[in-house]
Amino acid sequence: MGILDYLRGDRSAAAPVRQEPILNAAGPSSPADTFQSGGLWSSINIGGQARSGVMVNERTTLSLPAVMQALRILSGVFAMVPMYYCRQDGGGKHRLTADPLYRLMNGSPNNAQSRFQFREILLSDILMAGNFYAYVSRDAFMRPVALTRLDPLSVQVQQAFDRQSGQSLFYDATLPDGTSGRFASRDIWHVAGMGRNGLTGLNPVAYMREAFGEVIATASYVQHYWRNNGQPPVILTTDREVKPEVRRQIKDDWRATYGGVENAGEVAVLGNGLEAKYLTASNKEGQLVETRTMQVLDIARAWGVPPHLIFELSKATFGNIEQQSLEFVIYHLGPHFARVADAAEHAFAAADCVFLHDPSDLIKGGFLDRAQGVAALRNAGVITTDEARNNFDLNPLGGTEGNELWRPLNTGLVGQPPEPPAGT
């Protein structure tokens, strides 16, 4: 056993040495593994063609405004919420502000990114690729000092199983400097999205390819419609016999002269008995607007975002938006908070420590509601004046005035007689 093995925490001389599996440069062993792990599907240049005939990949999916807004609102709000490193004991949870792990998660995770940028790309990778990976840089005492995000395409998850110690994960990864290798789980911080194999997260772009393909195809139709000057399809008819080569020439001449936005308003001059007939199908009869609205709702379902947050307000009312915003924090962001905190705890935390997100700033409500709630806690003796002022970002008073807890006059301890009035 070497000194590095000791510093990593393997202090049992009798512990068997686990051999890491041989590097599998080819990546997943089957297409099903690729589909589950989400590697290829998140690429800008590599994707899949939907049955609608359009290419669905990260680039085409992000070109949809509803997808961009859903990704922006989820990852942005997630990045706003701090994640604290706490020690948990019988007295509650205590923030370890001096611990390097606390600074790593709430300060700068590396020299290139701020905390907000790092956490934003963390959730973006989970939403678009199904998995987030970061290389863990450690100091001489094996303490994590920096986290460097890895491209999800550059990492493949491998597993090994031992009947005595159970399952272990290894990662075939390419680092930002271009070097590749096999890394143990202590060197790669992996946060997996919702998955079916317990190892990697499902790639949403891959599994919802057909739904995204419908939206992309509809957008392509609208673009083609306006590129054709907003004109419906036209048929040129004549009673005369027209040879195939002449038909092609007439078609090309019509398209060049009257097609496209740049030819809007041009006067059509037809000869040889030609007559133009426009097809009567309209976008209104085809319910184009309704179709696009439903597609926005499908995107909201895909990412787990309340429709009003991606500006679909057809069903929103002033009475339910506040409740939907609260549900957004609890039901939509809540699982992401738990997933990231649990992955950080599994990888870095000591035995009696946990990672916790604090979304209290997201659920403070309106000013009047906040003021009434803070006043109730202050009057009940739950918080001090300084703690109450902190809810409104006011400077603390300090001293006795700021740190005293009030005790209501009409309350007392259970089982004890009330104190006699003063002066009696």
C-alpha positions in Angstrom: 0.0 0.0 0.0 1.4 3.4 -1.0 1.2 6.7 0.8 -1.3 8.0 -1.7 -3.6 5.0 -0.9 -3.3 5.9 2.8 -4.2 9.5 2.2 -7.2 8.5 0.1 -8.6 6.9 3.2 -7.7 3.2 2.6 -6.2 2.5 6.0 -6.9 -1.2 6.1 -3.7 -3.1 5.2 -5.7 -6.3 4.8 -8.2 -4.8 2.4 -8.1 -6.4 -1.1 -6.7 -4.3 -3.9 -9.4 -3.8 -6.5 -8.2 -3.8 -10.1 -9.8 -1.2 -12.3 -11.3 -2.7 -15.5 -9.4 -2.4 -18.7 -10.0 0.8 -20.6 -12.7 0.4 -23.2 -11.9 3.0 -25.8 -14.9 2.1 -27.9 -17.3 3.4 -25.2 -20.6 1.7 -24.7 -20.9 -1.9 -25.8 -24.3 -1.5 -27.4 -26.6 1.1 -29.0 -28.9 0.7 -26.0 -26.0 1.8 -23.7 -25.4 4.9 -25.8 -29.1 5.7 -25.8 -29.3 5.4 -22.0 -26.1 7.2 -21.2 -27.0 10.1 -23.4 -23.5 10.5 -24.9 -24.0 11.0 -28.6 -27.4 12.5 -28.4 -26.4 15.7 -26.7 -23.9 16.6 -29.5 -24.4 19.6 -31.7 -23.2 17.8 -34.8 -24.5 14.3 -34.0 -28.2 13.5 -33.5 -31.1 11.6 -34.8 -33.8 12.1 -37.4 -37.4 12.1 -36.1 -40.2 10.6 -38.1 -41.2 14.1 -39.1 -38.1 14.2 -41.2 -36.2 16.8 -39.2 -32.9 16.4 -37.3 -33.2 16.5 -33.5 -30.1 17.3 -31.5 -28.9 19.8 -28.9 -28.5 22.6 -31.4 -31.9 22.2 -33.1 -33.7 21.7 -29.8 -32.1 24.8 -28.3 -33.3 26.8 -31.4 -36.8 26.6 -30.0 -37.7 29.6 -27.9 -39.7 27.6 -25.4 -36.8 25.1 -24.8 -34.4 28.0 -24.4 -36.6 29.7 -21.8 -37.3 26.5 -19.9 -33.6 25.7 -19.7 -32.8 29.3 -18.8 -35.4 29.5 -16.0 -34.6 26.1 -14.5 -30.8 26.4 -14.5 -30.8 30.1 -13.6 -33.1 29.8 -10.6 -31.3 26.6 -9.5 -27.9 28.5 -9.7 -29.4 31.3 -7.5 -29.9 29.0 -4.5 -26.8 28.4 -2.3 -25.8 24.9 -1.2 -24.4 24.8 2.3 -22.1 22.3 3.9 -23.4 21.5 7.4 -22.6 19.3 10.4 -25.6 17.4 11.7 -25.9 16.5 15.4 -28.5 16.4 18.2 -28.5 20.2 18.3 -29.5 20.6 14.7 -27.5 21.6 11.6 -24.6 23.9 11.8 -23.0 25.5 8.8 -19.3 24.8 8.5 -18.4 28.2 6.9 -14.6 27.6 7.5 -14.6 24.2 5.8 -13.0 24.0 2.3 -16.0 22.2 1.1 -18.2 25.0 2.1 -16.1 27.5 0.1 -15.9 25.1 -2.8 -19.7 24.9 -3.2 -20.5 28.5 -2.3 -17.4 30.3 -3.5 -15.5 29.7 -6.7 -15.4 26.1 -7.8 -12.4 26.8 -10.1 -10.4 29.7 -11.5 -12.5 30.0 -14.6 -16.1 30.0 -13.4 -18.1 31.7 -10.7 -20.4 29.7 -8.5 -23.4 30.8 -10.5 -21.9 29.8 -13.8 -20.8 26.5 -12.5 -24.2 25.6 -11.0 -26.0 26.9 -14.1 -24.0 24.6 -16.4 -24.4 21.8 -13.9 -28.2 21.7 -14.2 -28.1 22.5 -17.9 -26.0 19.3 -18.5 -28.5 17.3 -16.5 -31.4 18.7 -18.5 -29.9 18.4 -21.9 -27.6 15.4 -21.6 -28.9 13.6 -18.6 -25.6 13.7 -16.7 -23.1 16.2 -15.3 -19.5 15.3 -14.8 -16.7 17.3 -13.2 -13.0 16.4 -12.6 -12.1 16.7 -8.9 -8.7 18.3 -8.3 -7.2 17.5 -4.9 -4.4 18.8 -2.7 -1.7 16.8 -1.1 -4.1 15.7 1.6 -6.6 14.5 -1.0 -9.0 17.3 -0.1 -11.0 18.6 -3.1 -9.9 22.1 -4.1 -11.4 22.6 -7.6 -14.1 21.2 -9.8 -13.7 21.3 -13.6 -16.8 20.6 -15.7 -16.3 17.9 -18.4 -18.2 17.6 -21.6 -20.8 14.9 -21.2 -19.8 13.5 -24.6 -16.2 13.0 -23.4 -17.2 10.7 -20.5 -18.4 7.1 -20.5 -19.5 5.3 -17.4 -18.1 1.8 -16.7 -19.0 -0.5 -13.9 -17.3 -3.3 -12.0 -19.0 -5.8 -9.6 -17.5 -7.7 -6.7 -19.6 -10.1 -4.7 -18.0 -9.0 -1.5 -17.8 -5.2 -1.9 -20.6 -4.7 -4.5 -20.7 -2.4 -7.5 -18.1 0.2 -8.3 -18.1 2.9 -11.1 -15.2 4.0 -13.2 -15.1 6.7 -15.9 -13.4 6.7 -19.3 -13.0 10.5 -19.7 -11.2 13.0 -21.8 -10.0 16.0 -19.8 -9.9 19.6 -21.0 -6.2 19.3 -21.8 -6.9 16.6 -24.3 -5.6 13.7 -22.2 -7.7 10.6 -21.8 -7.8 7.8 -19.2 -9.7 5.7 -16.8 -10.6 7.4 -13.6 -11.9 6.1 -10.3 -15.1 7.6 -8.9 -13.2 9.7 -6.4 -11.7 11.6 -9.4 -15.0 12.3 -11.2 -18.0 14.0 -9.6 -21.0 12.5 -11.3 -24.5 13.9 -10.9 -27.0 11.7 -12.8 -30.4 12.8 -13.8 -33.4 10.5 -13.7 -32.4 7.1 -15.0 -33.4 3.5 -15.4 -30.2 1.6 -14.8 -29.0 3.3 -11.6 -25.8 4.4 -13.2 -26.6 7.2 -15.7 -29.4 9.6 -16.4 -31.8 9.4 -19.3 -31.1 11.9 -22.1 -34.3 14.0 -22.6 -33.4 15.0 -26.1 -33.0 11.4 -27.2 -36.1 10.0 -25.5 -38.4 12.8 -26.5 -37.0 13.0 -30.0 -40.4 12.7 -31.7 -42.1 15.3 -29.6 -39.2 17.8 -30.3 -39.3 16.8 -33.9 -42.9 17.8 -34.2 -42.1 21.3 -32.8 -39.1 21.7 -35.1 -41.1 20.6 -38.1 -43.8 23.0 -37.3 -41.3 25.8 -37.0 -39.8 24.8 -40.3 -43.2 24.9 -41.9 -43.8 28.5 -40.7 -40.4 29.6 -41.9 -41.0 28.1 -45.3 -44.5 29.8 -45.4 -43.0 33.2 -44.8 -40.0 32.5 -47.1 -42.7 31.9 -49.8 -44.1 35.4 -49.2 -46.9 34.0 -47.1 -48.6 32.6 -50.2 -50.4 29.3 -50.2 -49.3 26.6 -52.7 -50.2 27.5 -56.3 -51.1 25.3 -59.3 -50.6 26.4 -62.9 -53.0 24.8 -65.3 -53.6 24.9 -69.1 -55.6 23.0 -71.7 -52.6 22.7 -73.9 -50.1 19.8 -73.9 -46.9 20.7 -72.0 -43.8 18.5 -72.3 -42.0 17.5 -69.1 -39.0 19.7 -69.8 -41.2 22.7 -70.4 -43.1 22.0 -67.1 -39.9 22.1 -65.2 -38.9 25.4 -66.9 -42.2 27.0 -66.1 -42.0 25.9 -62.5 -38.5 27.3 -62.2 -39.4 30.6 -63.8 -42.5 31.0 -61.6 -40.4 30.3 -58.4 -37.7 32.7 -59.5 -40.0 35.5 -60.5 -42.8 35.3 -57.9 -41.5 33.2 -55.0 -39.8 34.5 -51.9 -40.2 37.6 -49.8 -38.0 39.7 -52.1 -40.6 39.2 -54.9 -43.6 40.3 -52.8 -46.2 42.2 -54.8 -44.8 41.3 -58.3 -47.4 41.1 -61.0 -47.8 37.7 -62.6 -47.9 37.7 -66.4 -49.0 34.3 -67.8 -49.0 33.1 -71.3 -49.8 30.0 -73.4 -53.2 29.7 -71.7 -51.7 29.2 -68.2 -54.0 29.9 -65.2 -52.9 30.2 -61.6 -55.1 28.5 -58.9 -54.2 28.9 -55.2 -55.0 26.0 -52.8 -57.7 27.0 -50.4 -56.2 25.4 -47.2 -55.4 28.0 -44.6 -53.3 28.1 -41.4 -56.5 29.1 -39.5 -58.3 26.0 -40.7 -55.3 23.9 -39.9 -55.3 25.4 -36.4 -51.6 26.4 -36.6 -51.8 28.7 -33.6 -53.5 26.1 -31.5 -50.9 23.5 -32.6 -48.0 25.7 -31.6 -49.6 26.5 -28.2 -50.0 22.8 -27.4 -46.4 22.2 -28.4 -45.3 24.8 -25.9 -47.2 22.9 -23.3 -45.5 19.7 -24.3 -42.1 21.4 -23.9 -43.2 22.6 -20.4 -44.1 19.0 -19.5 -40.8 17.7 -20.9 -38.7 20.0 -18.7 -41.1 20.2 -15.7 -41.7 23.9 -15.9 -45.1 25.7 -15.1 -46.4 27.0 -18.5 -46.5 30.6 -17.2 -42.7 30.6 -16.6 -42.2 30.1 -20.4 -44.8 32.7 -21.1 -47.7 30.5 -22.0 -50.4 32.4 -20.2 -53.6 31.2 -21.9 -54.8 29.3 -18.8 -53.1 31.5 -16.2 -55.0 33.7 -13.7 -53.9 36.1 -11.1 -55.1 33.7 -8.4 -53.1 30.6 -9.4 -49.8 32.0 -10.6 -48.5 32.6 -7.1 -49.4 29.0 -6.2 -47.8 27.7 -9.3 -44.6 29.6 -8.5 -44.5 27.9 -5.1 -45.1 24.5 -6.7 -42.2 25.3 -9.1 -39.8 25.5 -6.1 -41.2 22.4 -4.3 -42.0 19.9 -7.1 -39.9 21.0 -10.0 -36.7 22.4 -8.5 -36.9 20.3 -5.3 -35.8 17.0 -6.9 -32.9 18.8 -8.5 -31.8 20.2 -5.2 -32.0 16.8 -3.6 -30.2 15.1 -6.5 -27.2 17.5 -6.5 -26.9 17.7 -2.7 -27.1 13.9 -2.4 -24.4 13.4 -5.1 -22.2 16.0 -3.3 -22.7 14.3 0.1 -22.0 10.8 -1.4 -18.7 12.1 -3.0 -17.3 14.6 -0.5 -19.1 14.8 2.9 -17.8 13.5 6.2 -19.9 10.9 8.1 -21.8 13.4 10.2 -22.1 16.1 7.5 -24.7 16.9 4.8 -25.2 19.4 2.0 -28.4 21.4 2.1 -29.9 23.9 -0.3 -31.6 27.0 1.1 -34.4 28.2 -1.3 -36.0 30.5 1.3 -35.3 33.5 -0.8 -37.5 32.0 -3.6 -40.6 31.5 -1.3 -40.6 34.8 0.6 -43.8 36.0 -1.2 -44.9 39.6 -1.3 -43.7 42.3 1.0 -46.9 42.3 3.2 -46.9 38.5 3.6 -43.2 38.6 4.5 -43.7 41.4 7.0 -46.6 39.6 8.7 -44.6 36.3 8.9 -41.5 37.9 10.3 -43.5 39.9 12.9 -45.3 36.8 14.0 -41.9 35.0 14.6 -40.5 38.0 16.3 -43.4 38.4 18.7 -43.4 34.7 19.5 -39.8 34.9 20.5 -38.6 32.6 17.7 -36.2 35.1 16.1 -34.2 38.1 17.3 -34.5 41.7 15.9 -31.3 41.2 13.9 -32.6 38.0 12.4 -35.8 39.8 11.5 -33.9 42.6 9.9 -31.8 40.1 7.9 -34.9 39.0 6.1 -35.1 42.4 4.5 -31.3 42.8 4.0 -31.1 45.5 6.7 -27.9 46.1 8.7 -27.9 44.4 12.1 -28.3 46.5 15.3 -26.0 44.4 17.3 -25.7 44.3 21.1 -28.6 43.7 23.4 -31.1 45.4 21.1 -30.4 43.2 18.2 -29.9 39.8 19.9 -32.7 39.7 22.5 -35.5 37.2 22.2 -38.9 38.3 23.2 -41.2 36.3 25.4 -45.0 37.0 25.2 -46.4 38.1 28.6 -49.4 35.8 28.3 -47.4 32.6 27.9 -45.4 30.5 30.3 -43.7 27.1 30.6 -45.9 24.0 30.8 -46.3 22.6 34.3 -45.1 25.8 36.1 -47.3 28.3 37.8 -47.5 31.8 36.3 -45.1 34.3 37.8 -46.8 36.9 40.1 -47.1 40.4 38.8 -44.2 42.7 39.6 -44.4 44.6 42.9 -46.5 42.0 44.7 
